[in-house]
Amino acid sequence: MTLDDILSPRLGQALRPNVWDAVALILVVGALVLIVYGGEQTTLPLSALDTSPVSLDPIHLPLYALRTTMRMLLAIVCSIIFTFVYAALAAKSRRAEMVLIPLLDILQSVPILGFLTFTVVFFLNLFPGQVFGAELACVFAIFTSQAWNMTFSLYQSIRNVPKDLEEASKSFHLSGWQRFWRLDVPFAMPGLIWNTMMSMSGGWFFVVASEAITVGNTTVTLPGIGSYVALGIAQQNLPAIGYAILTMLLVIIAYDQLLFRPVVAWADKFRFEQTASAAAPTSWMLDLFRRTRALRALTLPFAATNKVFSNLHVTLPQGMRFSFGSRVSSRVVDTLWLALIAVSTCYAGWRAYQFMSTTLQLADVFTAIGDGFITLARVVVLIALASLIWVPIGVWIGLRPKLAERVQPLAQFLAAFPANLAFPVFVVIIVHFGLNANIWLSPLMILGTQWYILFNVIAGASAFPTDLREAAGSFHLRGWRWWLKAILPGIFPYYITGAITASGGSWNASIVAEVASWGDTHLTARGLGSYIAQATEAGDFPRVVLGIVVMCVLVTLFNRLLWRPLYAFGERRLRLG
């Protein structure tokens, strides 16, 4: 009997489909059918949106949910690609970091209406007369609410890789490419996954503005849960709002069980620790695919390709250093690089000034700046309150994997809850009791963004090494000493990432939070968000640009003066390993 005679029956048995293959095949085929059906709707002419307007009949909600989910999944794929390219350049290149990180601060502070104002017409003209152009505009708007958080997460993780792991990668003579895929990405994976979930929920938060787009005289309404909610609010239809909330909950549970829960369970193997995890997260979906035979065999070529891809011996540029043989030459290059940045910034500022100066006066600038400081005060107070509440809760959840599994879909649903759905409650209460809208509309700003802090703290506590927890126990650290000496330093980089994105998200949310309406009742709180929202509705593009510029400047200065020093302190003093 030869070796082939022995291996052939075993190979045939390994490839023979079992009952788990049948179940998994049904799920895969069902997902593909839904994707193809939803994709066909994007090929219709733009006039189809007028002939088949959005209806509040709940029978249409399954199709609306499919369309919205497809847009969000496409946006999250684009966000992942953007994250790997942008964060890697910023973390690996000193000169690129000088440009990319401040630019990222600016991008996350630009409100979604700011992107929509200048991109809707572009995408509609890119595919004239087709729904596909409007779909791309919507996907791009959702992308702008997802990508920045994920990029900050990957950047933070790459910058905080433990030093002993860096030394190990050097001893194995890994190239820059190999180190990125075999060290940086695996180390960043737990935090990146939790931030991807948060970004997915953040997309829900802005989906109303993304699907029901009104910029000046241009109005585009795409079928989806967001446009359904916007119509329900306009018509004061409480049952429709309830149907939308129920549909959102079901969709979030579905993609949590089918997508995120398996990924979280799979990524547990990337946790940085020397001892085994006490309670690893589980997923019935992941277990199902692990029990299949034929489907797993079909993935072998992809696994082999991934192995070859990650093992390529490619030497990446280290810090974009142009070596000319002396430190003086390097300083000259740095000076030229900084000069180029300064010239580009001045040119962009000059063009913005030329655009605004034709219609705006100095008084308009002071008005926008004053409104900006009012919104800044709201952001500072709300971030401080959210931190006091969610840091302890996030640590408690993150240190208990089984509890995190149960809380995960609930947290995603709360993070996805659009502020617009809370408008009826806030507007009715404020009007009924005669409350000050400048104060009581403020909680709407943090309604969706506070979860950035919770998700990042959960990610940090989940990634906190078990051996460090055991060491803290052996030194009898308890109470405040345990918080100050063990867990807070361990989660600090994650918290800073969450706080930065929560701060930027709160500025973004001010666009919808400072202007609330319910039917014919409209409430406005003074601030930069309402300034931009009113200018956008009126099609006043110079004031839209002015509001966006003021917001970007305030957010960038706030990050430079507070969050970046704390970020550097975490890298310098609180780094694991």
C-alpha positions in Angstrom: 0.0 0.0 0.0 1.5 3.3 -1.0 1.2 6.7 0.7 -1.2 7.9 -2.0 -3.5 5.0 -1.1 -3.6 6.1 2.5 -3.9 9.8 1.9 -6.6 9.7 -0.9 -9.4 8.4 1.3 -8.6 10.9 4.0 -8.5 13.7 1.5 -11.8 12.6 0.0 -13.4 12.5 3.4 -12.0 15.9 4.3 -13.5 17.4 1.2 -16.9 15.6 1.5 -19.6 18.1 2.4 -21.4 17.7 5.7 -24.6 19.1 7.1 -22.8 22.3 8.3 -21.7 22.9 4.7 -25.4 22.9 3.7 -26.4 25.4 6.3 -23.4 27.7 5.6 -24.1 27.5 1.8 -27.7 28.6 2.4 -26.4 31.6 4.4 -23.8 32.5 1.7 -26.2 32.1 -1.2 -28.9 34.1 0.6 -26.5 37.0 1.3 -25.3 37.0 -2.4 -29.0 37.1 -3.6 -29.7 40.0 -1.4 -26.6 41.9 -2.6 -27.4 41.3 -6.2 -31.1 42.3 -5.7 -30.1 45.5 -3.9 -27.4 46.3 -6.5 -29.9 46.1 -9.3 -31.8 49.0 -7.7 -28.8 51.3 -8.2 -28.9 50.9 -12.0 -32.4 52.6 -12.3 -32.7 56.1 -13.8 -32.8 59.0 -11.4 -36.4 59.7 -12.4 -37.4 56.5 -10.6 -36.9 58.2 -7.3 -39.8 60.6 -8.2 -42.1 58.0 -9.6 -41.6 55.7 -6.6 -41.2 58.1 -3.6 -40.4 56.9 -0.1 -43.5 55.6 1.6 -44.2 55.2 5.4 -46.0 51.9 4.7 -44.0 49.4 6.9 -44.2 46.8 4.2 -41.4 48.7 2.4 -39.1 48.6 5.4 -37.3 45.3 4.5 -36.2 46.7 1.2 -35.3 50.0 2.7 -33.2 48.2 5.3 -31.4 46.2 2.6 -30.6 49.4 0.7 -29.3 51.2 3.8 -27.3 48.2 5.0 -25.6 47.8 1.6 -24.6 51.4 1.5 -23.1 51.1 5.0 -21.3 47.9 4.2 -19.8 49.4 1.1 -18.8 52.5 3.0 -17.1 50.4 5.7 -15.1 48.5 3.1 -13.9 51.8 1.7 -13.1 52.9 5.2 -11.0 49.8 5.9 -9.0 50.4 2.7 -8.5 54.0 3.6 -7.6 53.2 7.1 -4.8 50.7 6.2 -3.2 53.1 3.7 -3.6 56.4 5.6 -2.8 55.1 9.1 0.2 53.1 7.9 1.7 56.2 6.2 1.0 58.4 9.2 2.5 55.9 11.7 5.5 54.9 9.6 6.5 58.2 8.0 7.6 61.1 10.2 7.2 63.6 7.4 3.9 62.2 6.2 2.7 62.3 9.8 3.3 66.1 9.9 0.7 66.5 7.2 -1.7 63.5 7.6 -2.5 63.7 11.3 -3.5 67.5 11.3 -5.4 66.8 8.1 -7.2 63.9 9.8 -8.1 66.3 12.7 -9.6 68.6 10.1 -11.4 65.9 8.1 -13.1 64.5 11.2 -14.3 68.0 12.2 -15.8 68.8 8.8 -19.5 68.2 9.2 -21.2 65.7 7.0 -23.4 68.5 5.6 -20.1 70.2 4.6 -19.1 67.2 2.5 -22.6 66.8 1.1 -22.7 70.5 0.1 -19.8 70.1 -2.3 -20.0 66.4 -3.3 -23.7 65.8 -4.2 -23.5 67.8 -7.5 -20.1 66.2 -8.3 -21.4 62.6 -8.0 -24.7 63.4 -9.8 -22.8 64.9 -12.7 -20.4 61.9 -12.7 -23.4 59.6 -13.5 -26.0 62.0 -15.0 -29.6 60.8 -14.8 -28.7 57.6 -12.8 -29.5 56.6 -9.3 -25.9 55.3 -9.1 -24.6 58.8 -8.8 -26.8 59.6 -5.9 -25.9 56.3 -4.3 -22.2 57.2 -4.5 -22.9 60.5 -2.9 -24.7 58.8 0.0 -22.0 56.2 0.4 -19.3 58.9 0.4 -21.2 60.8 3.1 -21.5 57.6 5.3 -17.8 57.0 4.6 -17.0 60.4 6.1 -18.7 59.4 9.3 -16.9 56.1 9.6 -13.3 56.3 8.3 -11.7 58.8 10.8 -12.4 56.8 13.9 -10.9 53.6 12.4 -7.9 55.5 11.1 -7.1 56.9 14.5 -7.4 53.5 16.1 -5.0 51.8 13.7 -2.6 54.7 14.0 -2.7 54.6 17.8 -2.1 50.8 17.8 0.9 50.9 15.4 2.5 53.7 17.5 2.0 51.7 20.7 3.4 48.3 19.7 5.3 46.9 22.7 9.0 47.4 22.5 9.8 43.7 23.1 7.7 42.8 20.1 9.6 45.4 18.0 12.9 43.9 19.1 11.6 40.4 18.3 10.7 41.5 14.8 14.2 42.9 14.3 15.8 39.7 15.5 13.8 37.8 12.9 15.0 40.3 10.3 11.4 41.1 9.1 11.1 43.6 6.3 8.9 46.6 6.7 6.2 44.9 4.7 6.4 41.7 6.8 6.4 43.6 10.1 3.3 45.6 9.1 1.2 42.5 8.3 2.7 40.1 10.9 3.1 42.5 13.8 1.4 45.8 13.5 -1.9 44.7 12.0 -2.4 41.7 14.4 -1.5 43.8 17.4 -4.0 46.5 16.2 -6.8 44.0 15.3 -8.8 43.9 18.6 -9.0 47.7 18.9 -9.6 48.1 15.2 -12.5 45.7 15.2 -14.3 47.4 18.1 -13.8 50.8 16.3 -15.1 49.3 13.1 -18.3 48.3 15.0 -18.5 51.8 16.3 -18.0 53.3 12.9 -20.7 51.1 11.5 -23.0 52.4 14.2 -21.8 56.0 13.5 -23.0 55.5 10.0 -26.5 54.8 11.3 -26.3 58.0 13.3 -25.8 60.1 10.1 -27.8 58.0 7.7 -30.8 60.4 7.9 -28.7 63.3 6.5 -27.1 60.9 4.0 -30.2 59.5 2.4 -32.4 62.6 2.6 -30.1 65.2 1.0 -31.1 68.8 0.7 -28.5 71.3 -0.5 -29.9 74.6 -1.7 -32.2 73.8 -4.6 -30.9 70.2 -5.0 -33.0 67.6 -3.2 -32.3 63.9 -3.5 -34.2 61.3 -1.4 -32.9 57.7 -1.7 -35.1 54.8 -0.4 -33.7 53.7 2.9 -34.3 53.7 6.7 -32.8 57.2 6.9 -35.2 58.8 4.4 -38.0 56.8 6.0 -37.1 58.4 9.4 -36.9 61.9 7.9 -40.3 61.5 6.3 -41.8 60.2 9.6 -40.4 63.2 11.5 -41.7 65.6 8.9 -45.2 64.1 9.1 -45.1 63.6 12.9 -45.9 59.9 12.4 -44.9 58.2 15.7 -45.9 54.7 14.6 -43.5 55.0 11.6 -40.7 56.1 13.9 -41.4 53.0 16.0 -41.3 50.7 13.0 -38.0 52.3 12.0 -36.5 51.8 15.4 -37.6 48.1 15.4 -36.1 47.6 11.9 -32.8 49.1 13.0 -32.7 46.8 16.0 -33.3 43.7 13.9 -30.7 44.8 11.3 -28.1 45.5 13.9 -28.7 42.1 15.6 -28.4 40.4 12.2 -25.1 41.9 11.2 -23.8 41.6 14.8 -24.4 37.9 14.8 -23.4 37.2 11.1 -20.4 39.6 10.9 -19.0 41.3 13.9 -19.4 38.6 16.5 -17.5 36.0 14.4 -14.8 38.6 13.7 -14.4 39.5 17.5 -14.1 35.8 18.3 -11.6 35.2 15.6 -9.5 38.2 16.6 -9.2 37.1 20.2 -6.1 35.1 19.1 -4.3 38.4 18.5 -4.4 39.6 22.1 -1.0 40.5 23.5 -0.3 38.3 26.5 1.8 35.5 27.8 -1.0 33.6 29.5 -4.2 32.2 28.0 -7.3 34.3 28.0 -9.6 33.2 30.9 -12.8 33.3 28.8 -12.4 33.7 25.1 -15.4 35.2 23.1 -17.4 32.7 21.1 -19.6 32.9 18.0 -22.0 30.3 16.7 -21.4 31.6 13.1 -17.7 31.1 13.4 -18.1 27.7 14.9 -20.5 26.8 12.0 -17.9 27.7 9.3 -15.2 25.9 11.3 -17.2 22.7 11.2 -17.7 22.8 7.4 -15.5 20.7 5.1 -16.1 21.7 1.5 -16.4 25.5 2.3 -13.2 25.4 4.4 -11.4 23.6 1.6 -12.5 26.3 -0.8 -10.8 28.9 1.4 -7.4 27.3 1.2 -6.3 29.1 -1.9 -7.2 32.4 -0.3 -5.3 31.5 2.8 -2.2 30.5 0.8 -2.4 33.8 -1.2 -2.7 35.7 2.1 0.4 33.9 3.5 2.4 34.7 0.4 1.2 38.3 0.4 2.1 38.9 4.0 5.5 37.2 3.7 6.7 39.3 0.7 10.2 40.7 1.5 9.5 44.3 0.6 11.6 47.0 2.3 9.3 50.0 3.0 10.7 53.5 3.3 11.4 54.3 7.0 10.1 57.7 7.8 10.5 58.9 4.2 14.1 59.8 5.1 16.0 61.2 2.1 19.6 60.3 3.0 22.2 62.5 1.4 25.0 61.5 3.7 24.7 64.1 6.5 22.4 65.4 9.2 22.6 68.8 7.6 21.1 67.5 4.4 18.3 65.9 6.4 17.5 69.2 8.1 17.4 70.9 4.7 14.9 68.4 3.5 12.8 68.9 6.6 12.9 72.7 6.1 11.9 72.3 2.5 9.1 70.0 3.5 7.8 72.3 6.2 8.0 75.2 3.7 5.9 73.3 1.2 3.3 72.6 3.9 3.2 76.2 4.9 2.9 77.4 1.3 0.1 74.9 0.5 -1.8 76.0 3.7 -1.4 79.7 2.9 -2.6 79.1 -0.7 -5.7 77.2 0.5 -6.4 79.9 3.1 -6.1 82.6 0.4 -8.5 80.9 -1.9 -11.0 80.4 0.9 -10.6 84.1 1.8 -11.2 85.1 -1.8 -14.4 83.0 -2.0 -15.8 84.4 1.2 -14.7 88.0 1.1 -17.0 88.8 -1.9 -20.2 88.5 0.2 -19.1 88.4 3.9 -18.0 91.1 6.3 -15.8 91.0 9.3 -18.8 91.0 11.5 -19.8 87.6 10.0 -16.4 86.2 10.9 -16.8 87.3 14.6 -20.3 85.9 14.6 -19.1 82.5 13.4 -16.2 82.5 15.9 -18.5 83.4 18.8 -20.9 80.6 17.8 -17.9 78.3 17.6 -16.8 79.0 21.2 -20.4 78.3 22.4 -20.3 74.9 20.7 -16.8 74.3 22.0 -18.1 74.8 25.6 -20.8 72.3 25.0 -18.3 69.7 23.6 -15.9 70.1 26.6 -18.7 69.7 29.2 -20.3 66.7 27.4 -17.0 64.8 26.8 -16.1 65.3 30.5 -19.5 63.9 31.6 -19.4 61.0 29.2 -15.8 60.1 30.3 -16.9 60.0 34.0 -19.8 57.7 33.1 -18.5 55.4 30.5 -14.8 54.8 31.4 -15.7 52.7 34.6 -18.5 50.9 32.8 -16.3 50.2 29.7 -13.6 48.7 32.0 -16.1 46.6 33.8 -17.5 45.2 30.6 -14.2 44.8 28.8 -12.7 42.7 31.6 -15.6 40.2 31.3 -15.6 38.7 27.8 -18.9 36.9 28.3 -20.6 40.1 29.4 -19.0 41.9 26.5 -20.7 39.4 24.1 -24.1 40.2 25.5 -23.6 43.9 25.7 -22.1 44.2 22.2 -25.3 44.3 20.1 -27.0 46.6 22.7 -24.1 49.0 22.6 -24.1 48.9 18.8 -27.9 49.7 18.8 -27.5 52.6 21.2 -24.5 53.9 19.2 -26.6 53.6 16.0 -29.6 55.4 17.4 -30.0 58.6 15.3 -30.4 61.8 17.2 -33.3 62.6 14.9 -35.4 59.9 16.5 -35.0 61.7 19.9 -36.2 65.0 18.5 -39.9 64.4 19.3 -39.2 63.7 22.9 -36.8 66.7 23.4 -38.9 69.1 21.4 -42.1 68.2 23.2 -40.5 68.4 26.6 -38.7 71.7 25.9 -41.8 73.4 24.5 -44.1 72.0 27.2 -42.0 73.1 30.2 -40.6 76.2 28.5 -37.0 75.1 28.9 -33.9 76.8 27.4 -33.1 75.2 24.1 -29.5 76.4 24.3 -29.0 74.0 27.3 -31.5 71.1 26.7 -30.7 70.5 23.1 -27.0 69.9 24.0 -27.4 66.3 25.1 -28.3 65.4 21.4 -24.7 66.2 20.5 -23.3 63.4 22.7 -26.2 61.0 22.1 -24.3 59.1 19.3 -20.7 60.1 20.0 -20.4 59.1 23.6 -20.2 55.5 22.4 -16.8 56.2 20.9 -15.4 56.4 24.4 -17.3 53.3 25.6 -16.2 51.2 22.6 -12.6 52.2 22.8 -12.4 51.6 26.6 -14.0 48.2 26.1 -11.4 47.4 23.4 -8.6 48.6 25.7 -9.9 46.6 28.7 -10.4 43.5 26.5 -6.9 43.8 25.2 -5.4 44.3 28.6 -3.0 41.4 29.1 -4.1 38.7 31.6 -0.6 38.4 32.9 -0.6 42.1 33.9 -4.0 41.5 35.7 -2.4 38.6 37.6 0.6 40.7 38.4 -1.6 43.4 39.8 -3.4 40.8 41.9 -0.1 39.4 43.2 0.9 42.9 44.4 -2.5 43.2 46.1 -3.5 46.3 44.2 -7.0 47.2 45.1 -9.4 50.1 44.8 -8.0 53.4 43.6 -4.4 52.0 43.5 -5.6 49.4 41.0 -7.3 52.0 38.9 -4.3 54.5 38.9 -1.5 52.0 38.7 -2.9 49.2 36.5 -6.0 49.6 34.4 -6.1 53.4 33.6 -2.5 53.3 32.2 -3.4 50.2 30.3 -6.4 51.7 28.6 -5.1 55.2 28.3 -4.1 55.1 24.6 -7.5 53.6 23.7 -9.3 56.2 25.8 -7.5 59.1 24.0 -8.4 57.6 20.7 -12.1 57.4 21.8 -12.0 60.9 23.2 -10.5 62.4 20.1 -13.1 60.8 17.8 -15.9 61.5 20.3 -14.9 65.2 20.4 -14.8 65.4 16.6 -18.1 63.5 16.3 -19.7 65.9 18.8 -18.8 68.8 16.6 -20.2 67.0 13.6 -23.4 66.1 15.5 -23.9 69.7 16.4 -25.2 70.2 12.9 -28.3 68.1 13.6 -28.4 68.6 17.4 -28.5 72.4 17.5 -31.4 72.5 15.1 -34.3 70.2 16.1 -37.7 70.0 14.6 -40.9 68.0 15.0 -43.5 68.7 12.4 -44.0 72.5 12.3 -42.2 73.1 15.6 -38.6 74.2 15.2 -36.1 74.8 18.0 -32.7 76.3 17.5 -29.8 76.5 19.9 -27.1 79.1 19.2 -23.9 77.6 18.1 -21.7 76.8 15.1 -23.8 73.7 14.2 -27.0 75.7 13.8 -25.0 78.4 11.9 -23.8 75.8 9.3 -27.2 74.0 9.2 -29.1 77.2 8.5 -26.5 78.3 5.9 -26.7 74.9 4.1 -30.5 75.0 4.0 -30.4 78.5 2.5 -27.8 77.5 0.0 -25.5 80.2 1.4 -22.2 78.6 0.4 -19.8 81.4 1.6 -21.3 81.1 5.1 -21.1 77.3 4.9 -17.4 77.6 4.0 -16.9 80.1 6.8 -18.6 77.9 9.4 -16.6 74.8 8.3 -13.3 76.8 8.4 -14.0 78.0 11.9 -15.0 74.5 13.0 -11.8 73.0 11.6 -9.6 75.6 13.2 -11.2 75.2 16.6 -11.1 71.4 16.5 -7.5 71.4 15.3 -6.3 73.8 18.0 -8.2 71.8 20.6 -6.6 68.6 19.5 -3.1 70.2 19.3 -3.3 71.8 22.7 -5.0 69.0 24.7 -5.4 65.6 23.0 -2.0 65.4 21.1 0.1 66.1 24.3 -1.9 63.4 26.1 -1.4 61.1 23.1 2.4 61.7 23.2 2.4 61.1 27.0 0.7 57.8 26.5 3.2 56.7 23.9 6.1 57.8 26.0 5.1 56.7 29.5 2.2 54.2 29.3 3.4 51.9 26.5 3.1 48.2 27.2 6.3 46.2 27.0 
